[in-house]
Amino acid sequence: MPSNTGMMDSAYFVGRSEILSWINSTLHLNLSKVEEAASGAVQCQLMDVAHPGMVPIHKVNFDAKTEYDMIQNYKVLQDVFNKLKITKHIEVNKLIKGRPLDNLEFMQWMKKYFDSVNGGLLPSYNPVERRESSKGGKEVGKKSVNTQASLRPNSSHSNKNHSSSHNSNRRIEGCSANQALKGAKPNTFNVSVYEEQITELKLSVDSLEKERDFYFSKLRDIEILCQTPEIENSPIVEAIQKILYATDDETSVVAEAQAIVSQHIKHLSPIVEVSEENSMTENQKRKSIDVNTPGNGKQPQRQRLSDVSNIQCSGSPLVSF
């Protein structure tokens, strides 16, 4: 048998009552719940039945109540697994918590292994006598013997009562199982709804983180630009940095930044007025020049005649008579 049996194996479909019946009949015990075997002592003795003499039964504590004592039992069981080269993983932390499902699954595996070793046949083995050498083994044996004696039927009438009570118990268990199944549907629905909500919240968080990183990179670029040596001392950069480094409590930071900018603009306004005056004087000069100068760009006729007469009087060689 492979040590690690798959969860879809037939071993894991064996019922709780069948497992309890197998444990009680094999070890002469009277367990009413599978989680009562959480201490690990029962598992150790089952391996002792499958492999007589392999388990140091005197090291097993059948009266283990604390987690420390339970862990010691599982250490004995693990040593046996190592000797037999069984690679089955023992989830000790779960088993010692007494969880019904975890203990049931492990005992289902134990039964599968037991059946594969001996074919389901019990060897000549006295479990009560074997337990006497271990701590708490005698008390466990006495309890099981007294319980079995009290439950032993004395007449056919008791058998009838026992069978009828057994049938009624089965009906009660069936009703409780149906109620459990009915109650499981809304829980399953609620779980699916919660999973959808969790998925939506995760997607929302991812998108918000991307948006945060995007705007943070933009602000970082602005900060690097403001640290340029040529402009880092300018009032505009000072106003930007004031907004950039403001905390949540500074509600008036925008007004202060606007005040810095407005003061800078007022400081530059006289220069602007001088430049406007200079431009106005230049425009007036241009207009006066345009008025004195004719539109065609030629000199008047009287001025040309006077120029010719002046040239003749000067005896210029360019004039011929």
ABEGO torsion letter per residue (X at the ends): XBABBBAABAAAABBAAAAAAAAAAAAGBBBABAAAAAAGAAAAAAAAAABBGABBAAABBAABABAAAAAAAAAAAAAAAAAAGBABBBBAAAAAAGBAAAAAAAAAAAAAAAAAAAGGBBBBBBAAAAAAABBGAAAAAAAAAAAAAAABBABAAAAAAAAAAAAAAAAAAAAAAAAAAAAAAAAAAAAAAAAAAAAAAAAAAAAAAAAAAAAAAAAAAAAAAAABAAAAABAAAAAAAAAAABBAABAAAAAAAAAAAAAAAAAAAAAAAAAAAAAAAAAAAAAAAAAABBAAGBBBAAAAAAAAAAAAAAGBAABBX
